[in-house]
Amino acid sequence: MKLRLLLRCGVLVLAAVISYSGYQLWSINQEYAREAEMHSRLLQYRPQPQTVHVTSASHTPPLEFAELPEQPAGPAVNQSFINLQAMYPDVVGWLTIPNTQIDYPFAQSHDNDFYLRRDLDQNAAQAGTIFMDYRNSSSFSDFNTVIFGHNMKNGSMFGTLKDFNDQTFFDNNRTGIIFLADETYEIEFMAFSVIKPDDPVIYNPNIVSEADKLNFLEYVRNTARYYKAIGATATDRIVTLSTCSYEFNDARMVLIGKLIN
């Protein structure tokens, strides 16, 4: 009798576990589907690389744009992105990294929590929104601009940033693109690192003095897992892309590069 009761309880517990696991899997898939639908809607506003304006005859265009004819000097107006900003005023830029799934707008709010678990419609979303550190200038005038995104297991958001944790991929994928309303920049990557979430150097958006800028660049070189010398100086503007890593408890991985106008 006791054995039968134990078996019955065991069956009920197992059924509850299976049901809960099934619900969790369904919930995760629903989140992925919602993120994919949102991303699909946003992609219609993706700026196009041909809006880049070459500003001088001596300037060498980025590799992605090398086939484009020279255009008159002036701002690169990304009209589709301006249309997106009209719908979502918190959006400040669009980030694209070739050979990855990273092709998203990014926002900025009053703190670094708001978009952590919200989409651009401000609905609850586990994938959140890619966002710029609230302490940074949205014009990328700071020395170190930090952009955060979730490391989603299906590769969405910053899920494919981990592809750079491979020497060959890091060496062969040298650039990304940032589109603003009236500017288009190339990011030339120089370092990939795995760091702690409270790293006081990498996550400092308020680096002002020349000495601190040089210290930052030296720190990046010394702590990088993969590094390439690209001639970054204290006069450059740096972009730090950050997401979670699972190498150790609460780890972060960062991809760092300099802006080229």
Buried (B, 14 or more C-beta within 10 A) or exposed (E): EEEEEEEEEEEEEEEEEEEEEEEEEEEEEEBBEBBEEBBEEBEEBBBEBEBBBBBEEEEEBBEBBEEBEEEEEEEBBBEBBBEBBEEBEBBBBBBBBEEBBBBBBBBBBEEBEBBBBBBBEEEEBBBBBBBBBBBBEBEBEBBBBBBBBBBBEBBBBBBBBBBBBEEEBBEEBBBBBBBBBBBBBBBBBBBBBBBEEEBEBBBBBEBEEEEBBEBBBEBBBEBBBBBBEBEBEBEBBBBBBBBBBEEEEEEBBBBBBBBBE
